[in-house]
Amino acid sequence: MKSRTLGALAIALASCATAQPFNDAPPNAPHQRPSFPEQTRAPEIEEGVTLVREVIADGLQHPWAVDQLPDGGWIVTERPGRMRIISPQGGVFAPVRGLPEVDARRQGGLLDVLIAPDFDRTSRVWWSYAEPRGNGRNGTSVATGLLSEDRSTMTEVEVIFRQMPGWASTAHYGSRLVWDADGALFVTTGERSQPQARRLAQDLTTHIGKILRIAPMGGAAAGNPDIEGAEPEIWSWGHRNVQAAARAPDGALWAIEHGARGGDELNRVLPGRNYGWPVITYGEDYNGRPIGDGITASEGMEQPVYYWDPVIAPSGMAFYEGDMFPEWQGSILVGGLAGQALVRLTLTNGRVSGEARYLQGQGRVRDVDVARDGSVMIVTDAAEGALIRLTPAD
């Protein structure tokens, strides 16, 4: 199939960037205190790494997620409802046909994408999206299908998960997809933002504000926690809006969720645990008032490993495992929307020991992936967004 560009495909190097300072911004909730040292505002990492920023494809309309294909190309979603294949050389194919309808209002649309570990043999792809449910309602859904050999069409499409209940909201869909070590699929959701809906993050009879673990072709995965009265897909609950998740080198699931004004939080997500929203949280509501009773801790609810106030607005996450940035081994890489940055966190004994930010002010980073050659790939969320490769300067 012929490909076409969506703008200047940058073979030239666009810019270089080093780590930049950030910890001088005051918090929104200065009266709150962390529960343990370096739970927030970890020391800024001082290093000599300079990133080279190379635009692989631009002119993408609000790209949301990226995953690498076996041939070195990329599969990218665009929020209005398009999925595109980008060749290793940067050619952008016409939108893939055969996808289901999406509700693309505000934060909705076509969201995450994930290829099968055996894609070379099966051509199978999974994606999440805001699915219209009628009468103004919608919800996060996950579908799977087979990508045709010429990369033009998705066939044998099946919807394998629907967040229930549907809700008349255009926000907080969550929606990262992550494989676990046993071949099950983690699906993150949001709590739909509205005051009535946010309370359902604590209701185990709903999928609102949860992380789910499902079988690849649908249904609850074997080995999920046995929680009395809960939907069988539930892995954890009490989440606000999880748009960043990744599996660590040791197999553990980590996730980062959006707070309101403050309260973005990093969690090591354990089965059958309650992560607190909206009962406990850091930061404050958008109107400047406390959220709930304004408390940050409660018995039976997990503390975040790390939180941000002010927020970075996290979206997209990867653990770095590669040869190109040897000093980054084991680091968490996170996209920042409001932060307009690539954020790097170092971990020591399960705690955040340092933080660095790169590319500040160069666009909203919506997703992060590590290519097989060790370069770091990001997509920027804009009406004219881009797929960008980051490599170290010589």
N, C-alpha and C positions, 0 to 999 in steps of 0.2 A: 504493500500500500504506500502511496506517496505521502510524504510529510510536508508540512509547511511551517514557516516560522510565524510567531505572533509578535514580532518586533525584532530588534537587533539581537541576534544571538551572540553573546559576548565571548569571543575567543580571546580578546584582549583582557588584561587584568584591570578590574575596575578600581580597586583601592586596597590599601593595607590598613590594618587596625591592630592596636595593642590593648591590653587590659586598661580599663578606665576607672577612676574613683566614683563611689556612689553612696557611701555610708553617712554622708553629711546631711541627708534629707531628714527632717524631723518626723516622728511617728504621728499617726492620726489619733492614737490612744496612748498618750505619754504616761498615764497613770497605771497602765498594765505592766506587769513584770513577767519575764520568762520564768518557767518552772525549773530550769536548770541552766548552767552556763552555756553560752553559745547556741542557745535554742533560736536565737535571732541575731542578726548583725554579726556574723562570724567575721574573723579577721580577713581583710582584703588580701588576696593572693598577690604577691609581688613576683613577677616572672618576666623573662625577656622574650616570650613568644610573640611574634607578630604574624597576624593572619593575612593571607592573600585572599581576596574576595573575587571570585570569577563567576559571572552570570552565565549560566548554561542555557536558560530559556527565560524570556520575559514576555510581557503582555498577557500573562495568565490572570484570569478574573477571580480575585479572592481565593487563591489556592489554599486548601485546608490541610492536606496530608500528602505524604510521599512515601513510597516504598520502592526498593531497587529490584529490578528484574534480573534474571540469570544472565541475560546477554549484555549487562552493563547499563541498559537503559533504565527508565523510571516510569512508574505509574503514579499519576498525580490527580487528586480530586480538586474540582473548583466548586465553590459553595452554591452557585446558581443551579447546579445539577449535572455538571459535565465531569466525565472522567477522561483523561488524556494520557497517551503514551508519548514519552519523550525519548528519542533515540540516544544512544551513547554520544553521538556527535552534536546533540542539541536540537535536532529536528522535532517539531511538535506535530503529532498526528491529529487528524480530525477527531471530534468527540466520539467516544465509544457508544455505539447504539445498543438499545435493549435494556437500559436501566429503568427502574421504577420511578414514578413521579415523586418529587420532593416538595416539601413546604420550605421555600427559600426566604421567607420573611425574616428580617432582622438576623438573629443568630442561627437560624435554621439553614437547611440545604443539604448538599452532599458533604459528608464529613470524613471520617477516617477510612483508610484502605489498607488491606493486608493480603499478601499473596501466600499461597500454600507453601509449606516447606518443601514439598515435592512438585512445585509448579512446573518444572521442566517436563514432568510426566503427565500431570493432571490438568494444567492450565487453570486451576481453580483460584478464585479471588473472593475475598470477603470485603464488605464495606458497610458503613453505618450511615444513617441519614435521618433527617426529620421527616417522618411519614405523615401525610395528611390523613386524618381519621374521620372527617366530616363534621359539620356544625362548628367549624372554627377550631376544632380540637386537633391535636397532633401528638407525636411521641417519638422517642428514639427507637429506631428499628435497625436490625442487621439483616443483610441479604447476602447470598452467595451465588456465584455463577461461574461459567466457563468462558474464558476469553478466547475468541477465535484465533486461529493461527496467523491470520493477517492483521490481528490486533484491532479489528474494526467493530466487533460486535460481542456483546455478552449474551450467552445462551444458557438455557436450563436454569433460569433465575428462580430462586426460592427465598422467601422471607423466613428466616429461622428464629428470629426473636423480635418481640414487640414489647416495649416498656409499657406497663399498665399501672394505673389507668392513663388513658389519653387525657390531655389537658389543654385548655384554651390559653396557651401562652406561646410567645415567640422567643423564649430565652431559656438558657441553662439546659442544654441537651447532653452535656458531658461528651462522651462518645469516643474514647480511645479503645482500640482493640489490641490485645496482647496475648500471644501464645504462652501457655505455661509449659513446664517441662514434660508433662504427660500428654500434651496434644490437645488439652481443653483450651477454651477461648475465654479470656477475661473481657468483659464489656463494662465500661464505666458509664454512668448516667449522671444527670443533674437533677436538682429538686425543683426545676421549672420556675424558680425565682419568686413567684407570687407568695404573699404571706400565708394564704391558706394551704398552698402546696408545700411550702418549705417544711411545715410541721410533719409532713408525711415521710421525711427522711428518717424519722424515728418509728415509722409504722412498718412492721415486718410483713404485712399483707400486701404491700405495694412494691414496685420497682423504682419508686421515686427516691433519688438521693442515695443510690446503692452502687456497689460494685458487684457484678454478677459473674458467675462462672458457668459456661454452657458447653455442651458437646458441639463439635464443629458443624453438625448438620441439624442442630436444634435440641432443645430440652436440657434439663439440668445435667451437669457433668457428674460422673461418679466421683465420690470422695468429698463432696461439698459438706460444710458443717451442718450438723443436725440441730437446727434451731427450732424450738417448739413454736408452732403456729406461723412459721415463716414460709414465704415462697421458696421453693426448693433451689432456685437459681442463685439465691443470695449468698455472697461470700462475706461481705461486710456492709455496714450501714452507717448512717449519720454523716453523709458526705454532702457538700454543697454543689459543686460543679466541677467534676474531675475531667480536665482536658489534657492531662499529662500523665502517662503511665508507662512503665517499662519493667522488664525482668532483669534483675541484677545477675552478675556472673555466678553467684551462688544459687540462683533459681528463685530467689524471693521476689515478690511483686512490690514495687514502690510506685506511689502515685502522688501527684500534686494537684490540689484543687484551688479554685479561685475563692478568695475571701471577698468581702465587700470593700469598705475603706480600711485596708489592713486585713490580715488574717489569711492570706495565701498560705497554704501549709503543705509540707512534705511529710508523707507517712510511709512507713514500712507496713504494708497492709497484711494483717494476719487474719486467718479465717475466724468468723464468728465474733468479731470485735466491733464495738460501737465507737465511731470516731467523732461523735459529739454534736454535730450540727443539727438544729440551731440552738441547742441548749448551752454548749460552750463554744467559744471562738475568741480569737484575738481580733483586734481592730474594732470598728464600729460600723453602723449602718450608713447608707448613703446620705441620709438626712442628718447625720451627726449624732444620732441618739444611740444608746446601747442596744445591742441585739439581745432580745429576751431580757434576762436579769443582769446582763452585762458580766457574766462570770466566765472565767477562762479554764476552770477545772471542776470536775465532779467525779465522785466515785463511780467506777464501772465504765468510764469513758476514757479513751486513749488520748494522750498528749501527742501533738505532732513532734516529729523528730526536729523540725525546723519550721519557722514561720517568717513571713515578711510583713512589715509595716513601715513605710508605704508598700503597696503591692507592686509586683512585677507583671501581674496578670499572666500566669503560666499557661503555655500551650505547647505540647510536644515535648518529648523527653527521650533520652537515650543514655545508656551507660557506655562510656568510651572503652572499646577494646580494639586496638589497632596498633600499627607500627609507625604511622606517620607522625603522631604526637606522643612519643614515649612517656613524657612527663605527665600526660593526661590519663594514663591507665587507671581504670576504676572510677574516674570522675563521672559525676552526673552532669549531663548537658541539657539545658532547659531553654525553650523559647520564651521570650518575654514580649507580650503585646503592649501593654501600657509602658513597660520598661524599655521597649524598643531595643532589645539586646539579646545576645546569646549569653546565657548565664552558665557558669561552671562552678560546681560544688565539689570539694574534696571531702572524703569520708575517712574518719579514724575511729575504729571500734564502734561503728554504727552511728556515730554522731558527725555533724557537719563541722569540719575543722577549718574551712576556708571558702571564700567565694570570690569569683572574678566575673567581670562583665565586659563583653566585647561588642563592637559595632553599635554602640549606643547612638540613638538618633538616626540610624540608617534604615529604619522601617520596622514594622511589627513582625516579629518572628513567630510564625504560626506552628511550624513543625520542625523537628530535628531528626536526622538519621545519620548513621555512620555507614559510609560506603565500604565495600569489600576491600578497597585499596587503602582504607584508613582515613580518607578525607572525610570532612564533616559536611553534610548537605542540609540546607535549610530552605524553607519556603517563606516568603514574605507576604503577609495578608494585606492586599490592596486591590483596588480596581485594576491596576496594572502591576500585579504581583510577579514574583520571579522565583525560579529555582536556582540556587546559588551554591557553588562549591567553595569550601574553605580549606586552605592548605597552609602549612607554615612557610614563611619567607625563608629563603636560603640564608 
